[in-house]
Amino acid sequence: MRFGIVGTNFVSEMFLKGAQDVPEVEAFGVTSGHYENAVAFGKKHNISHIYQNLDEMLVDDRIDVVYLGTPNAMHYAMTKQCILAKKNVMTEKPFCVTRKEAEELYSLAEEKHVYVHDAIVPLYTAHYKAVKDALGRIGTIRHVSFDFSKYSSRYDAYRAGENPTTFRKELCNGAFMDLGIYCIADIVGLFGKPKEILAHSVKLDTGVDGASYALFAYDGFDAMVSVSKITDGRNISTIEGEEGTIFIEQPGVIQKAWLVDRKSKETTVLTDDYANQFGDQLRDLVKNAAEEKKESEKVPHALSLDVIETLEQTRRAAGIVYEGRDC
């Protein structure tokens, strides 16, 4: 299955790393907002087909799937462009800025008979399924806490007075959008949409959130989300039940998960050492696209929409509004 890659930053590097374990995936072509970046990326990864832009890529009948590793603000328009060209498309997280945008895209994809993939890595992984399967072993759940704090590689440039894309509000960036999406997807995937949402953000001068916190209310328990792009954290999350606790390392990919029994203190490792979780979603995409399915069984459109809606509501509760997108 021949993929056209749009974007040449670190997420496209992750895509290629994930594809190493999925022989059906061929990195056939690449394009970028800066042509010279596409040329350099193609040379580095032995990708021979370099396109001037997405328009040129979409008219190439040899491309089966387009992977969009572009800034958040571009996801909606580019995904729509791919669907209208009747190309299967894999869009990086967050799939869209608002639920309204995502609903339009999924409806259009069904009309055009195109497979659209929300590339929210953890929900496709065997490790996520292992956590979900273990929930019944910890009794009544009472408290959930998901943390993802990672000092951005571009924050030093921001502190030096530069204007890196990571912290630009017009690109719909920020801690909730870039890191919180993983925590929110994990929580909504496991427990559904929250009943109530409280949130607060530490905003930078550009208006984006450098660090954020949210509290979700569910029947019988609460769930906390803590994210930061301006500090480092342990990135250990917990699901606490009356009979035990599940620990999760790195909610963005769920590297490892284990269960500790409250009474016996016995520890049970729930996951193996497999470390290419990006490949899990590529296998799911390849299977679904080949079978001409409308949506993934692992991340159906309804779940994707619930995650996007919860992210949108959480941002708004924290006072983070993207002009021209939120209404």
Salt bridges, closest charged atoms under 4 A:
GLU13 OE2 - LYS44 NZ 3.03
GLU13 OE1 - HIS45 NE2 2.97
ASP60 OD2 - ARG62 NH2 2.90
GLU101 OE2 - ARG325 NE 2.78
GLU103 OE2 - ARG99 NE 2.89
GLU104 OE2 - LYS80 NZ 2.91
GLU110 OE2 - LYS294 NZ 3.47
ASP133 OD2 - LYS129 NZ 2.83
ASP178 OD2 - LYS229 NZ 3.67
ASP219 OD2 - LYS195 NZ 3.78
ASP222 OD1 - HIS143 ND1 2.59
GLU242 OE2 - ARG142 NE 2.86
GLU243 OE1 - ARG262 NH2 3.71
ASP272 OD1 - HIS127 NE2 2.93
ASP280 OD1 - ARG283 NH2 2.96
GLU291 OE1 - LYS287 NZ 3.40
GLU291 OE1 - LYS293 NZ 3.32
GLU295 OE1 - HIS301 ND1 3.73
GLU297 OE2 - LYS293 NZ 3.54
ASP306 OD1 - ARG99 NH1 3.41
ASP306 OD1 - LYS193 NZ 3.96
GLU309 OE1 - ARG99 NH1 2.66
GLU309 OE1 - LYS193 NZ 3.31
GLU312 OE2 - ARG316 NH2 2.90
GLU323 OE2 - LYS169 NZ 3.59
ASP326 OD2 - ARG315 NH1 2.95
ASP326 OD1 - ARG316 NH2 3.40
